[in-house]
Amino acid sequence: MSKFATPTQVAAQVTQLGQRIRIARLRRGWSVADLASRAGINRNTLSALELGKPGTAVGVCLTVLWALGLERTLDGAADPDADLHGKALEAARRPLRAGKPRKTTDDYDF
Protein backbone atom coordinates (compact mmCIF):
# COMPACT_ATOMS: atom_id res chain seq x y z
CA MET A 1 0.00 0.00 0.00
CA SER A 2 1.52 3.31 -1.08
CA LYS A 3 1.25 6.42 1.01
CA PHE A 4 -0.05 9.61 -0.58
CA ALA A 5 2.80 12.00 -1.30
CA THR A 6 2.05 15.70 -1.03
CA PRO A 7 3.12 17.59 -4.17
CA THR A 8 6.15 19.80 -3.55
CA GLN A 9 4.32 23.03 -4.38
CA VAL A 10 1.46 22.16 -2.02
CA ALA A 11 3.89 21.27 0.78
CA ALA A 12 5.60 24.64 0.33
CA GLN A 13 2.26 26.47 0.55
CA VAL A 14 1.24 24.55 3.67
CA THR A 15 4.60 25.41 5.26
CA GLN A 16 4.18 29.07 4.32
CA LEU A 17 0.67 29.16 5.80
CA GLY A 18 1.97 27.65 9.03
CA GLN A 19 4.71 30.27 9.21
CA ARG A 20 2.16 33.05 8.66
CA ILE A 21 -0.05 31.70 11.44
CA ARG A 22 2.97 31.57 13.76
CA ILE A 23 3.88 35.18 12.93
CA ALA A 24 0.29 36.30 13.60
CA ARG A 25 0.34 34.48 16.95
CA LEU A 26 3.67 36.02 17.96
CA ARG A 27 2.55 39.52 16.93
CA ARG A 28 -0.35 39.16 19.34
CA GLY A 29 2.03 38.07 22.09
CA TRP A 30 0.28 34.72 22.48
CA SER A 31 1.94 31.46 23.38
CA VAL A 32 1.11 28.21 21.63
CA ALA A 33 -0.99 27.29 24.67
CA ASP A 34 -2.88 30.63 24.48
CA LEU A 35 -3.87 30.24 20.83
CA ALA A 36 -4.60 26.53 21.18
CA SER A 37 -6.94 27.30 24.07
CA ARG A 38 -8.71 30.09 22.13
CA ALA A 39 -9.15 27.75 19.15
CA GLY A 40 -10.21 24.81 21.33
CA ILE A 41 -7.48 22.53 20.04
CA ASN A 42 -4.48 20.68 21.44
CA ARG A 43 -1.09 22.45 21.56
CA ASN A 44 0.46 19.62 19.54
CA THR A 45 -2.13 20.16 16.80
CA LEU A 46 -1.33 23.88 16.67
CA SER A 47 2.38 23.11 16.57
CA ALA A 48 1.81 20.72 13.66
CA LEU A 49 -0.13 23.44 11.83
CA GLU A 50 2.60 26.02 12.41
CA LEU A 51 5.23 23.53 11.24
CA GLY A 52 3.32 23.02 8.00
CA LYS A 53 2.47 19.37 8.46
CA PRO A 54 0.12 18.54 5.58
CA GLY A 55 -2.00 16.11 7.61
CA THR A 56 -3.46 18.90 9.73
CA ALA A 57 -7.20 19.17 9.09
CA VAL A 58 -8.51 22.15 7.16
CA GLY A 59 -11.10 22.69 9.89
CA VAL A 60 -8.29 23.18 12.40
CA CYS A 61 -6.68 25.72 10.12
CA LEU A 62 -9.89 27.69 9.71
CA THR A 63 -10.58 27.58 13.46
CA VAL A 64 -7.10 28.92 14.23
CA LEU A 65 -7.53 31.71 11.67
CA TRP A 66 -10.86 32.53 13.32
CA ALA A 67 -9.23 32.65 16.76
CA LEU A 68 -6.64 35.06 15.34
CA GLY A 69 -9.35 37.20 13.74
CA LEU A 70 -8.06 36.32 10.27
CA GLU A 71 -10.93 34.16 9.00
CA ARG A 72 -11.80 36.71 6.29
CA THR A 73 -8.36 36.33 4.73
CA LEU A 74 -9.50 33.14 2.98
CA ASP A 75 -12.64 34.61 1.41
CA GLY A 76 -11.12 34.46 -2.08
CA ALA A 77 -9.95 30.85 -1.79
CA ALA A 78 -11.59 28.61 -4.39
CA ASP A 79 -14.01 31.40 -5.37
CA PRO A 80 -16.02 30.05 -8.32
CA ASP A 81 -16.16 33.53 -9.87
CA ALA A 82 -12.35 33.64 -9.97
CA ASP A 83 -12.08 30.19 -11.60
CA LEU A 84 -11.43 31.31 -15.17
CA HIS A 85 -10.46 27.83 -16.37
CA GLY A 86 -13.60 26.25 -14.91
CA LYS A 87 -15.78 28.99 -16.36
CA ALA A 88 -14.24 28.45 -19.82
CA LEU A 89 -14.90 24.70 -19.61
CA GLU A 90 -18.49 25.34 -18.57
CA ALA A 91 -19.01 27.79 -21.43
CA ALA A 92 -17.61 25.28 -23.92
CA ARG A 93 -20.30 22.75 -22.90
CA ARG A 94 -23.17 25.17 -23.40
CA PRO A 95 -25.25 24.74 -26.55
CA LEU A 96 -24.50 27.31 -29.24
CA ARG A 97 -28.16 28.21 -29.68
CA ALA A 98 -31.33 27.75 -27.82
CA GLY A 99 -33.67 25.01 -28.97
CA LYS A 100 -37.04 25.74 -30.56
CA PRO A 101 -39.91 25.89 -28.10
CA ARG A 102 -41.84 22.66 -28.09
CA LYS A 103 -45.47 22.77 -29.04
CA THR A 104 -47.78 21.70 -26.32
CA THR A 105 -51.10 20.15 -26.99
CA ASP A 106 -53.87 21.70 -25.06
CA ASP A 107 -56.29 18.78 -25.22
CA TYR A 108 -57.91 19.96 -22.02
CA ASP A 109 -58.20 23.65 -22.90
CA PHE A 110 -61.68 24.82 -22.01
N, C-alpha and C positions, 0 to 999 in steps of 0.2 A: 504494500500500500504506500503510495507516494504522498508526501506532505505538500500542501499548497505552498508555492514559493511566491512571496510578494514581489511584484515587479519593482525594479530599482527606482524608477521615478516615483512610484507610489510610496515606497519606503522613505525616500528623501522628503516627500511632502508630509508624511506622518511625523517624521523627526522634527521638521520645521514647525509644525503645529504644536508639538509638545514643547519645543523651546519657547514659542510665543506665549503659551499658557504659563510656563514657568516665569517668564519675564513679567507678565501681567500680575502674577501672584506676588513676586518680589517687590514690584512697584507699589503694591498695596500694603507691603510690610507684613504679609501673612506667612505663617509657616505652612508646611505641608499638612500638618495636623489641623490648622485653622481652616484651610480651604477644603480639605476632605470632610471635615465636620459640617461646613456650610453646604456642601454638595450632597451630604448624606452617603458618602462612600468611604471605603477603607483607605488608609494612607498608602498601602502598597499599590492599590489600583491607581491612585493619583500619581504615584511615582512612576508606574509603568506608562501612564499617559504622557507625562513630562519627558520620559526617556524615548518616546516615540515607538513604543512596542505596538506592532500592527494588530495584535490580538485584542486590544482594548476596545470594548463595545462603543459604538457610535452614540448610544444613549448616555454613556458615562461622559463622553466628550461634550455633548450638548448640555448636560447637567452642570458640568464644571464651568462651561462658558456662561451659563445662566447665573451661577453663583458669583462669577466675576463681573456680571453686568454686561457681558459681551455677546449675549445670545443673538442680537440683531446683526452681528458681523457676518453671519452665514446666510442672510436673507437671499443673496444672489446665487447661492450654491444650487446647481442643478435646476435653475429657473427654466421652465419650458419655453419662455419667450426669448431667452438668450441662446437657445439650441438651434443655431442656424443650419447645421447639418441635418438634424432631425426634421426641421421644418421643410427643408428642400426635399427630403425623401417623401414626406407626407404629400407635398404638392405634386410630386411626380406620379403619385398613385391616384390622384384625382382625375375624374373623367374630363376630357377636353371640352365637352359641351353637355348641357343638360338634356336629359331625355325628353321626348314628347309626352305631354300629359296623357294619361290613359283615359279612354272613354269609360264612363261608368254607365251602367244600365240602370235606369230608374224604373224598374218593373213595378215598384210599389209607390210611385209618385201619385198622389191624389190630387 
